[in-house]
Amino acid sequence: MHAFGDKLKLEMEDLIADEIRRLISQADVYIFALYDPADLSDGLRDYQLIQRDSGRDRIAADVSFNFEGVGVWYICRRTGETFTVRHIMARIANGRFVDGQVGTFEGFWDEFPRYITEDKWVKSFCAKPSANDPHPSIVASRRRKTKATA
């Protein structure tokens, strides 16, 4: 990659990390979960949970893309008996961003722990090919061409 491309990549990473930090600062509960995309049964490798203390008005968290696997930032706001969670997902492989998704979910507060531990969204994301992978028909076409010329 050219020097400008490297610089742009780092600047974009900083912008995204800043936005995630801003959202976390307004949250009531923040969880960062790291998943192993190869283990869909229980791929959770590590997590960090921070709950805003009643005496604090903000959560401060370190945001980094220095991981391997699928990282999910669950940024939750509670309103009475309900919650709204914004989740930001990034797949990193061999030190480079592969793909990601952003979504929002609402539910009842007593269901929040189950939502996090049984997140079907993460499992379906891990099961699908990454966005940068070529479509299977393209791969098959390349294989046929290679065999025909061999």
Secondary structure, DSSP 8 states (H G I E B T S, - for coil): --HHHHHHHHHHHHHHHHHHHHHHHT-SEEEEEEE-TT--SS-EEEEEEEE--TT-S----------SEEEEEEEEEEETTEEEEEEEEEEEETTEEEEEEEEEEEEEGGGHHHHHHT-HHHHHHHHS--TTS--HHHHHHHHHHHHHH-
